[in-house]
Amino acid sequence: MEKSQIITKEKLQFSGMMKEALRIPFKNPNLILFFLVASLSLFFFLLLSEIIFLQSLIQILDLLMEYFPLLYGDSTGFDSWQPMYSIREMIGSLLSSLLLLGIIHLLDLVNTIITVYAASVIYTGEANNPMSLKQIISTPIKKVGFKGPLITSIYALLLSSLAFLGMLSLAMNLYITTDAFLILLFGLPLMGLLTKHIEWSGIWNMGMVISILEEKHGDVAIWVSAYLSKGCRKSGFLLAFVFFAWKIASRLSCIYYLQSHKGRIGLNVVEVIGGKVCLDCVANFMMWIGFLVYYYDCKKRFLEKKFDAPDEKSCSDTDCSSLNLFQGIFCSLVFGFL
């Protein structure tokens, strides 16, 4: 998209971005058709992975409530620790789930590349005629490729995993303590890291969009994302928060439903999890279109600032922002394991 076209775009707030994201698929119904076809390839892998993961999570929660009953006022819970066979079973299930997640990640990456590129063409009006379903699928594969976005996705996955480990370590320390001071000591950093993780997710997701639409990959795409989003991260945070909250709410509802059935997988439970997976596919599709709109809005604001103050240099701000991102994750990990 040319700079002049970007500048003519209207500045958008969060609500405006969501409206634009909802409009884009209906401008070319073939994009919706692609989503339906692509979701079929993901659905069964996601369903199987979700069932294994939720069952393992239910077992872990039951184990914690049985052998670490601190929430129920029993301080002798640690003395009743049993053999580790149940934990081994759960680890085996989680490893199976991780293998499925690897397949899901690759399929989802292909869908993301096609969705972002096709939505970009529709949003910017680059194509004179509406793209056919064949063009929607083939054009991104030819022009974008797979290697660059894969590298960026691995970087984003690594950073997200580090942040998750930091939150997990803080949460574990928070759970096993009953001292009010220690609860405060671990609780506040946990809330802070969770907030920063959502903000960073906005940067990482826009980095994925950049790696698809521009010839920037890996850490470079994430640095550029951090730079472009400076000054308008509130919208990115809200976008990431909405979809993060949706995933957490849908997963918690499934956990509650599965726990009410005592962890047994029946037809009705599979139907509930299947419905959750379908809605997650829709949310994921809309999330990437939302971050595409966010990317163009950030680029418009950046170009306007550049034209208003051409002599102002802020490359060091990018390095500083990226450095702060890594420092935040590293410090949270270290603090959590202390």
SELOVO-448635 format. One record per residue (C-alpha): x, y, z. Coordinates in Angstrom, 3 decimals. Example, Ala and Ser with C-alpha at 12.3 -4.5 7.8 and 13.67 -1.06 7.14 Angstrom:
2
       c1       c2       c3
   12.300   -4.500    7.800
   13.670   -1.060    7.140
***
This chain:
338
       c1       c2       c3
    0.000    0.000    0.000
    1.384    3.391   -1.023
    2.178    6.004    1.630
   -0.342    8.439    0.138
   -3.075    5.806    0.398
   -2.190    5.075    4.020
   -2.289    8.749    5.000
   -5.745    9.199    3.442
   -7.097    6.487    5.745
   -9.066    7.769    8.712
   -7.541    7.496   12.191
   -9.326    4.816   14.155
   -9.947    4.117   17.807
  -10.565    0.617   19.145
  -14.285    0.588   18.295
  -13.544    1.864   14.789
  -10.969   -0.878   14.257
  -13.464   -3.547   15.269
  -16.080   -2.131   12.892
  -13.575   -2.085   10.024
  -12.486   -5.636   10.848
  -16.109   -6.819   10.742
  -16.711   -5.113    7.394
  -13.702   -6.573    5.561
  -14.939  -10.207    5.161
  -18.284   -9.036    3.770
  -16.560   -6.945    1.086
  -15.475  -10.223   -0.514
  -17.531  -13.299    0.487
  -14.765  -15.529   -0.899
  -12.731  -14.672    2.201
  -15.544  -16.073    4.363
  -15.654  -19.161    2.133
  -11.898  -19.615    2.588
  -12.330  -19.328    6.362
  -14.977  -22.076    6.360
  -12.825  -24.399    4.239
   -9.633  -23.687    6.224
  -11.390  -24.130    9.564
  -12.311  -27.708    8.650
   -8.629  -28.666    8.451
   -8.011  -27.174   11.886
  -11.208  -28.229   13.634
  -10.482  -31.904   14.288
   -6.894  -31.285   15.417
   -8.067  -28.483   17.719
  -10.914  -30.610   19.087
   -8.638  -33.548   19.905
   -5.973  -31.272   21.404
   -8.543  -29.411   23.502
  -10.053  -32.629   24.871
   -6.616  -33.980   25.885
   -5.553  -30.640   27.361
   -8.768  -30.080   29.334
   -8.726  -33.620   30.729
   -5.115  -33.175   31.861
   -5.929  -29.787   33.367
   -8.892  -31.228   35.285
   -6.632  -33.971   36.685
   -4.033  -31.392   37.728
   -6.680  -29.269   39.465
   -8.075  -32.323   41.268
   -4.555  -33.298   42.328
   -3.861  -29.818   43.675
   -7.121  -29.730   45.620
   -6.470  -33.199   47.046
   -2.817  -32.904   48.035
   -2.407  -29.147   48.480
   -5.633  -28.210   50.262
   -4.354  -24.851   51.475
   -7.456  -23.123   50.222
   -9.498  -25.235   52.627
   -7.449  -24.384   55.706
   -5.618  -27.722   55.983
   -1.922  -26.990   56.470
   -0.969  -30.683   56.586
   -1.634  -31.251   52.899
    2.024  -31.652   52.026
    2.391  -34.668   54.375
   -0.046  -36.765   52.336
    1.889  -36.680   49.046
    1.355  -39.895   47.065
    3.452  -41.693   44.383
    3.998  -39.883   41.114
    2.202  -42.290   38.741
   -0.734  -39.942   38.228
    1.618  -37.078   37.367
    3.393  -39.290   34.819
    0.069  -40.029   33.140
   -0.714  -36.318   32.950
    2.721  -35.518   31.515
    2.167  -38.160   28.820
   -1.184  -36.617   27.914
    0.306  -33.129   27.830
    3.136  -34.314   25.548
    0.543  -35.743   23.146
   -1.246  -32.420   23.261
    2.021  -30.580   22.532
    2.618  -32.767   19.460
   -0.833  -31.874   18.192
   -0.144  -28.212   18.946
    2.892  -28.363   16.645
    0.695  -29.550   13.760
   -1.958  -26.979   14.670
    0.642  -24.195   14.739
    1.755  -24.949   11.171
   -1.813  -25.178    9.843
   -2.801  -22.019   11.681
    0.254  -20.202   10.313
   -0.750  -21.003    6.717
   -4.292  -19.792    7.434
   -2.919  -16.629    9.060
   -0.702  -15.814    6.064
   -3.602  -16.204    3.632
   -6.100  -14.358    5.853
   -3.850  -11.353    6.525
   -2.685  -10.981    2.929
   -6.164  -11.365    1.413
   -7.720   -9.028    3.999
   -4.993   -6.475    3.240
   -5.806   -6.549   -0.490
   -9.513   -6.115    0.291
   -8.979   -3.362    2.882
   -6.604   -1.298    0.748
   -8.462   -1.872   -2.516
   -5.296   -2.998   -4.316
   -7.177   -5.434   -6.560
   -9.368   -3.922   -9.256
  -11.675   -6.943   -9.196
  -12.676   -9.063   -6.188
  -10.259  -11.942   -5.623
  -11.527  -15.415   -6.399
  -11.154  -18.224   -3.873
   -8.257  -19.625   -5.918
   -6.490  -16.238   -5.908
   -7.072  -15.805   -2.164
   -5.285  -19.109   -1.520
   -2.550  -19.075   -4.179
   -1.436  -15.409   -4.259
   -0.187  -15.171   -0.619
    1.662  -18.482   -0.917
    3.483  -17.246   -4.045
    4.207  -13.679   -2.894
    4.761  -14.104    0.850
    6.070  -17.631    1.194
    6.254  -19.570    4.431
    9.770  -19.206    5.835
    9.653  -15.549    6.957
    6.343  -15.692    8.864
    7.413  -19.032   10.375
   10.571  -17.433   11.807
    8.548  -14.543   13.249
    5.964  -16.917   14.715
    8.740  -18.899   16.444
   10.116  -15.682   17.956
    6.624  -14.692   19.133
    5.977  -18.182   20.508
    9.290  -18.176   22.384
    8.633  -14.759   23.942
    5.076  -15.720   24.844
    6.287  -18.979   26.434
    8.868  -17.105   28.520
    6.195  -14.703   29.753
    3.904  -17.651   30.525
    6.653  -19.384   32.520
    7.125  -16.181   34.497
    3.401  -16.004   35.278
    3.281  -19.718   36.113
    6.213  -19.464   38.533
    4.621  -16.465   40.272
    1.233  -18.214   40.414
    2.779  -21.345   41.963
    4.535  -19.273   44.619
    1.284  -17.431   45.240
   -0.660  -20.682   45.638
    1.643  -22.424   48.118
    1.902  -19.484   50.513
   -0.557  -18.377   53.184
    1.404  -15.366   54.407
   -0.338  -12.082   53.567
    2.919  -10.290   52.793
    4.082  -13.029   50.398
    0.666  -13.084   48.722
    1.066   -9.367   48.077
    4.712   -9.842   47.076
    3.876  -12.414   44.388
    0.365  -11.225   43.520
    1.292   -7.720   42.380
    4.089   -8.852   39.997
    1.737  -11.533   38.645
   -0.931   -8.948   37.800
    1.724   -6.639   36.365
    3.225   -9.368   34.176
   -0.219  -10.452   32.973
   -0.986   -6.870   31.933
    2.367   -6.521   30.177
    1.915   -9.905   28.498
   -1.341   -8.711   26.935
    0.354   -5.501   25.778
    3.307   -7.450   24.361
    0.880   -9.817   22.600
   -0.375   -6.818   20.659
    3.208   -6.072   19.571
    3.947   -9.694   18.653
    0.708  -10.062   16.682
    1.370   -6.896   14.708
    4.894   -8.221   14.146
    3.308  -11.243   12.460
    1.258   -8.927   10.226
    4.441   -7.007    9.327
    6.289  -10.230    8.460
    3.472  -11.129    6.046
    3.026   -7.730    4.382
    6.631   -6.482    4.466
   10.018   -8.100    3.904
   10.863   -8.091    7.604
   11.040  -11.259    9.640
   11.948  -12.569   13.075
   13.204  -10.090   15.638
   13.281   -7.302   13.014
    9.513   -7.580   12.482
    8.932   -7.420   16.249
   11.264   -4.401   16.616
    9.433   -2.594   13.804
    6.110   -3.449   15.434
    7.297   -2.022   18.758
    8.426    1.130   16.953
    5.285    1.674   14.855
    2.929    1.034   17.766
    4.634    3.552   20.042
    2.025    6.125   21.044
   -0.985    4.016   20.016
   -0.559    0.842   22.045
   -3.838    1.344   23.882
   -5.791    0.090   20.865
   -3.390   -2.849   20.464
   -3.764   -3.668   24.148
   -7.570   -3.575   23.902
   -7.538   -5.782   20.803
   -5.274   -8.327   22.493
   -7.272   -8.109   25.742
  -10.640   -8.766   24.075
   -9.457  -11.942   22.358
   -7.411  -13.034   25.390
  -10.466  -12.605   27.637
  -12.610  -14.500   25.146
  -10.219  -17.480   25.094
   -9.930  -17.552   28.886
  -13.711  -17.287   29.386
  -14.477  -20.042   26.850
  -11.818  -22.336   28.314
  -12.967  -21.772   31.912
  -16.565  -22.513   30.920
  -15.410  -25.795   29.337
  -13.370  -26.679   32.435
  -16.396  -26.030   34.649
  -18.656  -28.107   32.410
  -16.149  -30.954   32.195
  -15.558  -30.899   35.953
  -19.308  -31.048   36.571
  -19.283  -34.290   34.558
  -16.381  -35.570   36.692
  -13.930  -35.455   33.796
  -15.845  -38.029   31.722
  -15.901  -37.360   27.986
  -19.413  -38.034   26.714
  -21.184  -36.915   23.564
  -22.606  -33.816   25.249
  -19.147  -32.805   26.526
  -17.639  -33.261   23.044
  -20.428  -31.083   21.621
  -19.661  -28.320   24.129
  -15.919  -28.471   23.417
  -16.644  -28.593   19.672
  -18.761  -25.456   19.965
  -15.956  -23.781   21.891
  -13.434  -24.728   19.181
  -15.714  -23.343   16.438
  -16.066  -20.022   18.250
  -12.305  -19.922   18.852
  -11.724  -20.336   15.104
  -14.031  -17.377   14.409
  -12.305  -15.300   17.108
   -8.856  -16.146   15.710
   -9.948  -15.189   12.181
  -11.321  -11.842   13.367
   -8.274  -11.232   15.572
   -5.888  -11.272   12.617
   -8.121   -9.003   10.567
   -8.339   -6.678   13.579
   -4.548   -6.527   13.891
   -4.284   -5.882   10.157
   -6.464   -2.771   10.586
   -4.429   -1.831   13.677
   -1.199   -2.136   11.654
   -2.422    0.284    8.989
   -3.671    2.708   11.637
   -0.266    2.653   13.392
    1.497    3.142   10.073
   -0.720    6.127    9.240
    0.036    7.773   12.587
    3.752    7.038   12.165
    3.870    8.575    8.668
    2.025   11.673    9.869
    4.539   12.130   12.695
    7.392   11.557   10.260
    6.124   14.249    7.890
    5.398   16.642   10.771
    8.845   16.166   12.353
   11.220   14.774    9.691
   14.341   15.557   11.697
   13.209   13.683   14.790
   15.031   10.413   15.250
   13.706    7.759   17.560
   15.392    4.541   16.509
   16.952    4.311   19.940
   13.436    4.339   21.385
   12.752    1.149   19.471
   15.817   -0.526   20.915
   14.883    0.730   24.371
   11.309   -0.523   24.029
   12.505   -3.933   22.858
   15.116   -4.085   25.610
   12.468   -3.262   28.213
   10.311   -6.069   26.822
   13.070   -8.657   27.293
   14.073   -7.216   30.671
   10.492   -7.433   31.919
   10.154  -11.100   30.978
   13.603  -12.021   32.332
   13.076  -10.227   35.656
    9.664  -11.848   36.127
   11.139  -15.290   35.483
   13.988  -14.746   37.937
   11.715  -13.214   40.576
    9.174  -16.007   40.222
   11.687  -18.797   40.743
   13.314  -17.181   43.786
***
